[in-house]
Amino acid sequence: MCLGIPGMIVEIREDEGLPMGTVDFGGARRDVCLAYVAEKARVGDYVIVHVGFAISMVDAEEAQRTFKLLEEMGELGILEGELP
């Protein structure tokens, strides 16, 4: 199953003409392409990330609910490189 995981943008930059960012997923940080949300996304915003792309924005409450659910399911390890 493929998941879109919420994360908070902690840095925004441009890399070879693409809007990129560092996104924090509850402690695990990953580089993410922000092309789909570049016009709206700012540092501190939450985005839904799927296969390295921020595909939409989400509010902080929804992001926290999703983190809690993933934690209950034991799936947060995938963010730290563990296999399910």
N, C-alpha and C positions, 0 to 999 in steps of 0.2 A: 504494500500500500504506500502511496506517495502522500506526504503531508506538506502543507504549507505551515511553517513555523513562525510565530511572531517574535520580533526582536526590535530593540531600540537602536536607532541610528546614533552613533557616538562620534562619527567623523564623516564628512563629505569631501570628495575631491574629484578631479578629473584625471582619467588615465587613458592616454591615447585617444582622446576625443569622446570617451564614454564617461557618464556620471557614475562614480563608484562611491562606496561608503564602507565603513567598518560598522558592523551591526553586532550588538551584544545580545546574546540569547541566554540570559540568566547566568552570566559568568563566562561563557564560551563566546569568543569573538571571531567573526568571519568576515572576509571581504565579500561584498555583494554588489552586483550591478543594480543601479538605481534608475536605469533608463525609463522604465515604465511609470515611475512615480516622481521623476526629477522635477517636474514643474511645481509640485506641492510639498514634497518631503523636505524636512529641516532636521537639524540635529535635535535630538530629544523626542522625535516622532517615532511611533511604532509602525512597522511594516510587516506584511506577511511575506515570507521568503520561501521560494520553491526552487530547488536546484540552482541556487546561486543568484537568483533574480528576485528582487522585491517586486511582487506582482500587484499589491494593493496596500492601502494604508488601513490601520485599525486603531481604535482608541485604547488608552492604557488599561481601562477596566477589562475590555475584551481580551487583551493580551495576557493579563494576569489570570483570568479565568482559564484560558487555554494552557498556560504554563502549569496551573494547578492540575488540570485534567491530565496532561502529559506526565506529570510527576506521579500521579495516582496510577497511571497505566504502566509506569516504569520505563517510559520511552525517552526521558531526558538524556540518557546516556548517549543517544545517537548524535547529540550536539557536541559531545566531547570525543567523538571518533570511535565510540564503542559500536559494535554491531548488535542489532536486536536479537 
